[in-house]
Amino acid sequence: MKILVTGAAGFIGSRCAELLAQRGDEVVGLDNINDYYSPALKCARLKRAGIDVTPDMPMGSHKQSSKWPNYTFLRTDIEDKGAIDLLFGMTKFDKILHLAAQAGVRYSIANPYAYMHSNYIGFLNILECCRNFGVEHLVYASSSSVYGLNSKVPFSEDDVVISPVSLYAASKKSNELMAHAYCKLYGTACTGLRYFTVYGPAGRPDMAPMLFAEAIMQGKPIKVFNHGDMMRDFTYIDDIANGTLMVLDSKPDPARNPNNLPYRIYNIGLGSPVNLMDFIGELENGLGRNAEKILLPMQPGDVSRTWADTTRLETEIGYKPRVTLKEGIREFVKWFNEYHGL
């Protein structure tokens, strides 16, 4: 199989690309290595896969993995329609795992145009290439953020999601609608994954686990929003990556989907939310230090709890997360200490 992974220097994308290359697929990883957060961390993820690049790697250049010769990385931007069209014209991809996007809930409040360019225009470019170049199956990243102000828990794929609380959430719901339209118009098989809170080694530095660990090790206070009354469906990265590949391997069956379309949406998470204060406690135990906590009110664009109903994914795909919070925190802390030379 020839598979394109966009966002291949990202947290989830880098792990998925590794697993695909490891099992023998021909993989092209694509990323623009932007500076939303540390490009050095993105390069470190790529290096783990045998792709030794630096943040000044020229746009449009590529690098083959020294670990898996079947894995090639290309630095380019999904917003660049010409570059994306050229790539698809040169390489016949069977499947696409589309994980590139402008991430971050709070960042979308201050930088709305970044989301319009990447999450709308970039996604449209990918959909157009699926249509024009006969891609067999597109799996793309949605988000638990689409549930917005929904008060019913656990969150189900059958819930009505029309109350986003951030532009990021709105962009992800728009991606689901765009994919559905292309599925109906052109028969493009599309599966959207609503990712819940992912943590683990090489995680995003703008998310709570990294923010908390950095502050704790530096002896700085951590900000705990909603006065600690937060629940998150924390899921370890390997469980998420393995589940994502299971979905990629399972093209939607039109016969069992609404309107007989090859279109499906799945929640992917732990299915068992963790209190934020309990998560912090495990992190304190792992790091061997206590955190000074500053309790603050809820932030704009945030929600107090997320909880994935993963029944559909478990029943139809066979997904079952296996890594406990204690095990996941242990692996995260091990990586964190090594990365920072502690």
C-alpha positions, 0 to 999 in steps of 0.5 A, a space after each residue: 500500500 502507498 500511504 500519504 500521512 500529512 502532519 507527519 512531524 506532529 504528535 499523532 502523525 509521527 507515531 502513525 507514520 512509524 507504525 505504517 513504515 514498520 509494518 511494510 507500507 510505502 509511506 510518504 510523510 508530509 509536514 510544513 514544520 511550522 513554528 506554532 510550537 517548537 520545530 526542534 521537537 517536530 524534527 526530533 520526532 522525525 529523527 526517531 523514524 530515521 529522518 534526520 532533518 533540521 528546522 531550516 530544511 528547504 520547503 519542497 525538499 525530501 529525505 528518506 528514512 535511514 531506518 525504513 527505506 520505504 518511508 520518505 518525508 517531504 516538507 511542504 504545505 497542504 495549503 500549497 495546491 500546486 505542490 499537493 497536485 504535483 505530489 499526487 500526480 507523481 505518486 499514486 496513493 492508495 490511502 491518505 491519513 490526513 492529520 495536518 491541521 492548525 491545532 489548539 483551541 485557545 490559539 484559535 481565538 487570537 489567530 483565527 486566520 491560521 485555521 481558515 488557511 490550514 483547516 479549510 483550504 488545506 483540507 479542501 486541497 486534500 479532498 480535491 486530490 482524493 477526487 481527482 486521483 482516485 484515492 481509495 480511502 481518506 481518514 482524517 482528524 476531527 476532534 472531540 471539540 466538535 461536541 462543544 456545549 453538549 451536556 450529555 455524557 458520554 459523547 456519542 457520534 449520534 449526538 447533534 453537534 451544532 454548538 462549537 465554543 471555538 473556531 477550531 471546533 467549528 473548523 473540525 465540524 466543517 471538515 466532517 461536512 466537507 468530507 460528507 459532501 465529497 463522499 456523496 458527490 464523488 464516492 470518496 470513502 471518508 472516515 473522520 476520527 474525533 480524537 480526545 485528549 492524547 498524551 505520551 512521549 513527544 507530546 505537544 508542548 501546548 497541551 496540559 501534560 507537557 505544560 505541567 511537567 515543564 512547570 513542575 520541573 522548573 519549580 514554577 506554579 501550574 495553572 489549573 482552570 475551572 478550579 480543577 473541576 475538569 474531566 478529560 478522556 486522556 488516552 495514550 499515544 500508542 493506543 490512539 495510533 494503533 486505533 487510527 491504523 485499524 480505521 485506515 485498514 477498514 474502508 467504510 461499508 456503504 451498506 451499513 451506513 446512512 444513505 448508503 455512503 462509504 462515510 463514517 465518524 468515530 470517537 477515539 479515546 479511552 472511554 473513561 474520563 480522568 479528573 484533571 487533579 488525579 492526572 496531575 497527581 500521577 504526574 507529580 508521582 512520576 516526576 517525584 515533585 509536588 506542583 504548586 497550583 494556581 486555580 483559575 476560572 474556565 477559559 474562553 473556548 474550553 469545556 469542563 469535561 470530555 468523555 468518549 463513547 467508543 462503543 462504535 469503534 470497539 464494535 465495528 473496528 475492534 479497537 480497545 485501548 490497553 495502556 493505563 494512566 499509570 503506565 502512560 505517565 511512566 513512559 511520558 516521564 521517562 521520555 521527558 527526562 531523556 529529552 531534557 537531559 535530566 
